[in-house]
Amino acid sequence: TKLQRGVLGALITLDVHARDIVKQLVDGDVDDVNHFDWAKQLRYYWDKNTDTCVVRMSNTEFAYGYEYLGCSGRLVITPLTDRCYLTLTGAMAVNLGGSPLGPAGTGKTETVKDLSKALARQCIVFNCSDSMDYKMMGKIFAGLAQSGAWCCFDEFNRIDIQVLSVIAQQLLTIKAAKDSKVSRFMFEGREIRLIPTCSAFITMNPGYAGRTELPDNLKALFRPIAMMVPNYALIAEIMLYSEGY
């Protein structure tokens, strides 16, 4: 059936990546758990103390989200995707956001979405426009903080510079609450609950007409990753492979 085909396609995509990793580890004579080539992979463990699944990458650790995301396809993982994951997980560990930059079609949004699938978190993709104001963004951030979901703001630098400086203040409030590990905090004049798994990510196309430069206080809250042109040959090969060719 179509559903089974989708499940198998996603499984094969992940298994091909796992096979490639094992080959790399064997070729590189990696024989230590602390070796960086092993530590930099996205790894799943069962934590017996908390009786739950945890996801580790380099020196970061996240609780698995158990969010039911349906039967959806998975992204072909290339070395570029792995590097992007490393930066994003490193940013989330210190309660910052991630900001993949690069031209259209390099998989900025898809990479964020795929990392959310890997950690089983709900990820909402939001296309930004210059008509967005701080009240609208405040409502989105309040919803994220209360639900623990992720949001990826696409083409974030389309938003007006005046609004961006207010957004920086809103994000700083949420970051301060996450840093102090509170369960409730004041946001935009009202007290709301905080689920600390919430994160905000932004993607940008630098150098296009009608785009603004981010203010410095906002830049400080996001860790930038340059996304270059992906390896199309590898992606095409694995996509065909996963469909049974």
KOLNU-823198 format. One record per residue (C-alpha): residue in one letter; y, z, x. Coordinates in steps of 0.001 Angstrom, whole numbers, plus 500000, padded with zeros to 6 digits. Example, Ala and Ser with C-alpha at 12.3 -4.5 7.8 and 13.67 -1.06 7.14 Angstrom:
residues 2
a495500507800512300 s498940507140513670 
***
This chain:
residues 245
t500000500000500000 k503647499736500957 l503892503521501374 q500903503723503716 r502294500813505712 g505586502678506122 v503822505870507261 l501649504002509762 g504622502011511079 a506527505253511789 l503450506877513375 i502798503891515644 t506463503795516712 l506268507469517735 d502834507128519339 v503878504136521469 h506776506242522760 a504403509168523468 r502028506810525308 d504882505450527452 i506008508994528289 v502502510047529348 k502282506930531545 q505633507795533154 l504499511382533775 v501245510192535364 d503028507572537498 g505600510131538614 d502948512753539546 v504534515310537232 d502290518380537442 d504674521206536612 v505937522380533216 n509377522968534734 h509660519425536087 f512746517719534639 d510821514583533607 w508787516800531266 a511624519135530256 k513918516261529175 q511475515120526458 l511783516199522817 r508816518573522451 y507341520450519499 y505811523928519817 w504393526453517384 d506075529800517971 k503537532526517200 n506152535308517120 t508245533727514372 d505307531751512898 t507304528543512742 c507691525235514536 v510355524944517231 v511714521837518901 r512694521995522567 m514572519590524779 s515609520511528343 n516787524150528026 t517691524015524321 e515575525196521402 f515966524541517671 a514003525725514667 y512291522867512828 g514076522208509532 y511159521298507194 e513529519085505180 y511569516582503097 l513109513227504010 g510623510932502267 c508672508143503883 s511306506562506097 g511001504356509158 r511681505747512603 l513889504390515351 v512295502781518402 i513044505251521191 t514455503608524316 p515737505319527512 l519252505036526018 t518130506935522898 d516553509644525058 r519765510092527043 c521742510283523818 y519325512915522408 l519771515005525575 t523548515012525186 l523443515721521433 t520957518600521714 g522929520045524635 a526107519891522546 m524477521501519497 a523122524362521613 v526711525442522360 n527890524763518771 l529762521570519603 g529412518173517946 g528350514887519490 s530428511735519688 p528572508499520502 l531096505803521503 g530487502109521870 p530720498667520297 a529214497836516909 g525442497380516766 t524484499714519620 g522755502227517305 k525261505103517393 t524762506210513784 e521047505391513777 t520465507597516821 v522126510585515122 k520110509914511945 d516877509667513914 l517528512935515743 s518036514585512342 k514650513177511248 a513052514505514439 l514407517996513692 a513771517601509921 r517360518141508864 q519317516436506128 c521903514089507624 i524685512593505507 v526416509501506864 f530032509190505815 n532164506102506417 c535689507182507226 s538825505364506106 d542564505864506523 s542858507104502916 m541036510370503680 d543082513557503588 y542476517061504913 k541521518466501468 m538698515969501098 m537464516710504620 g537744520450503970 k535432520101500943 i532896518148503030 f532954520764505825 a532621523627503318 g529580521892501820 l528021521347505263 a528524524986506280 q526931526236503052 s523955523864503084 g523224523758506830 a523090519946506748 w524389517499509334 c527080514919508750 c527761511815510789 f531315510541510328 d531248506828510996 e534312505205512603 f536054508567512710 n539118507230514516 r540201505304511398 i541510508581509941 d545278509209510294 i546373511280513297 q548069513887511053 v544789514502509219 l542800514605512474 s544763517582513787 v543998519556510588 i540316518551510838 a540266519988514372 q541426523331512994 q538792523260510218 l536010522493512714 l537266525212515044 t536983527758512206 i533346526760511599 k532573526811515345 a534082530293515700 a531933531511512794 k528791529997514358 d529647531481517761 s530014534975516254 k526738534516514269 v528192535705510948 s526591534950507577 r529894534631505681 f533347533536506857 m536792532614505562 f537377528879505249 e540489527290503711 g541425530525501959 r538039531434500452 e534944533185501679 i531853530986501958 r528372531502503376 l527330529942506676 i523972528383507498 p524199527946511286 t522169524713511434 c525158522705510148 s526601520169512593 a529172517404512540 f528872514209514569 i531374511396514908 t530968507781515987 m533818505632517209 n534522502031518131 p537163502366520841 g539698499585521299 y539701498104517786 a542911497392515891 g543997500100513442 r542213502920515263 t543861506141516391 e543264508107519568 l541751511537518902 p544004514555519559 d542953516710522518 n542096519796520432 l539616517633518474 k538179515935521575 a537304519366522943 l534924519980519996 f532795516874520580 r530725515845523561 p531101512096524223 i528172509732524917 a528751506113525889 m526299503844524051 m525699500598525878 v523888497472524695 p520320498492523786 n517145496995525249 y516490494448522490 a513293493102524078 l511647496544524112 i512817497309520558 a511538493983519211 e508196494427520979 i507586497902519537 m508782496926516046 l506316494028515966 y503650496292517430 s504172498898514691 e503803496244511992 g500422495200513393 y501180492128515508 
***
